[in-house]
Amino acid sequence: MSTPPPPLLAVAHRSGNTVAGLQEALAAGVDLVECDVHAYRGRLEVRHHRSMAGLPLLWDRDGVVPRNRHEPVELADLVAALGDDHRLMIDLKGVHPRLAPQVARLLRETSPDRSLTVCTKAWWMLDAFDVPVRRVLSAATRRGVERLRGRLADGPVHGVSVRLALLTPALVDELHRGTDLVMAWTVDDEAALARAREVGADAVIGKDLDLLRTVVAAR
């Protein structure tokens, strides 16, 4: 009799970039809802689009949009919409010097007793956060994975988030020596989901809510 695969955590990628998306993902039963947060002119804007220096434009892989046609929600409003729930993962975007301190201050003021999650590729920014915030180190390149190996050798961390294409069973086993949570991204189809299970990931991060619902239902 074959052993069933271990349960996976489901993380809704970018669903937290709008209040409606946050609420839909929470209702779907996912374990975390990810949002992208940028510091811009004293505000904490929740958006995937990036600023274009010196221009009133925002861009991502899907194209460029005028800033005045894009009204991102602010992080304080998103946290308020979250209510008493704790299932939010804040992905710090960019290396703005005030980004991490501003987010940390907001969480201390609004959610001092909730275990929200903060993730970034710029790991030094995580030093701004206190317990009970859960800190996740992200790696998107082979060089990033090598740095991650060195960081985990210095001591355990709450979790890591690694591009799925970089993960192997051997690497996941190695990462598990320094963390109990290895998150794989991006997982948006059945083939990627099967691959995440094959390598031994603990969580999948994806934009397809229907796929994430199957992950939740499988538990």
N, C-alpha and C positions, 0 to 999 in steps of 0.2 A: 504494500500500500504506500503510495507516494506521500511525501510530507507536503502539506499545503504551504504556499509561499508566505513569508512573514507579512503582517499587515503594513501597508504603506501609509504615511501621512500625505495629505493632499494640500497643496499650497496654490491658491489662485493668483496667478501672475498678472499684475496690473489691474486686477479687478478693483482694488482699493483706490484707483485714481479718480473715481467719482463716488459720490454718496450712494447713488443707485446701484453701481457695480458692487460696492462694499456690501450693501444689504442683500443683493441677490446671491453673492458668494457665501455669505454667512448662512443664508437660508438653505443653501445647497449642502450645508454640513461640512464644509472644508475645515481643515485644522488651522490654517492661517490664510489671511488675505494680504497680499503684497501691495504696497503703494510706493511710488517713486517721489522723493522729496528733494526740492532744490531751494537754495537760499537765493532770493532775488529782492534787492532793494528793501531789506529789512523784513521781508515776508518769507514764510515757509510755504512755497507753492507745491501742490501735489500734481505732478504731471510727468509723462514720459518724455515729451518733447524737450529739447535742449534749447537754451538761448543762443542766439548768434551775436557775438560780441559787437557792440556798437550799432546794432540794427534792431528795429522793432519786429523781429521775426523769431519764430520757433521752428525747430526742425527735428525730424527723426527719419528712419528709413523709408517711411511712407511719403515723405515730402516735406515741403515748407508751408507754414501757415502764418499769416500776420498775427502779431500778438493781440491786437484789438479784436480779433475774431475768436480768440481762445481765452476763456475765463476759467483758469484752474481753481479748484477748491483750495482753501488754505488748510494746513494740517490741523489747526485748532478746531476747525469745523468738522473735519473728518473724525477726529478723536471724540468730539461731542456726539456725533452720529453713532459712534461705536457703542455708546452707553456704557454698561458695566461689563461688556464682553472684553476678552483679552486677546482675541484672535487677529491681531494686526501685526504685520511685519513691515517695518519702515526701512526702505532701501535708500540710503544716503547717496545722492547723486552729485558728482563733482567733488572738488576739494576746497570749497569756499571756507575760509577760516572761521566764519561765524555759524556755519551750518550745524555741526555737531553740538556746540554749546547751546544754540537756540533750541534745538530739538530736545536736548537733555533738560533744559529749563522748563520747557512746556510739559514734558512728561512728569517732572517732579511736581509741578503745580496742579496738573489735571489728573494724573494717574499714579500717584505715589505708591499705591499698594497693588498695582496690576502688573503682571509679568508680560508686558508687551515685548516684541522682538525687534531688534535693530540689526541691519545687515549692511555691509559696505566692502568694497575692494580696497579702500584706504583704511586699513585696520587701525592705524593710530587714532582715528576719530572715535573709535569705540571707547577709548579711555575717558571720554567725557561722561559716560553713563554709569549709573549706580545700580546695584541690586535694588529691585527685582528685575530690571531690564535684562533680557536674554540677548547676548551678543553673538552674532554669526559672522564669521570671516568668509568672504567670497573670493573665488579665484576663477578667472576666465581664460587663462593662457597656461601653457606648459611652464613658463617662468613663474607664473603665479602659484602653480602647484608646487614647484620646488621651494618657493618661499614658505608655502603652507607647511610643507614637511618640516622645515626648520623651526617654524613657530610652534608647531605641536610638540616638537622635541623639548621645548622650554617649559611646557606645562599644558594641562588640558583646557579646552574651551567648550562653551555650550554647544556650538554647532558650526558646520562649514557648509558652504554652498558652492558647488563646482559644476562647470559646464559638463553636460552629459558626455560629450564626445571625448573628454579627457579621462573619464573614469574607467577603470578596469577592476575586476574582482580583487586583484592583488593590491591596488591602490586603496580601494575602499577598506580592505582589511587593515592596511597600514594606518589609514586615517582613524579607524575605530580605536586605535591605541590611545588617541588623544581626545576623542569626542564620541558621544553616543549618537550624534545626529549628523548624518551625511545627506545633504540635499542635492538632488540632480536637477539641472535645468538645461534647456527648456524641453518639456515633455508634452507634446501636443498631438500625438497620434498613437495608435496601438503599438506600432513598431518601436517607438521611443519608450513607451511604457514597459514593453517586454524587455528592452535593453536595460532600463533602470532596475528592473527586478533581477535581471541576470547578473549585473555587477554588484548587487547587494545594497543598493541605496536604501535609506530609511524614509525618504520623502521625495516626492516629485513636485516640481514647480511648472505649471503650465497655464495657458490662456483658455483652453477648451473646457468650459465648465461641465459639459456633458461627459467628457472623459473623466474629469475629476469626480463626478457623481458615481461613476462605475468603481473608482478606487474606494470611495467611501462605502458604497454598497457591498463591496467584496469583504469588508470587515464584519 
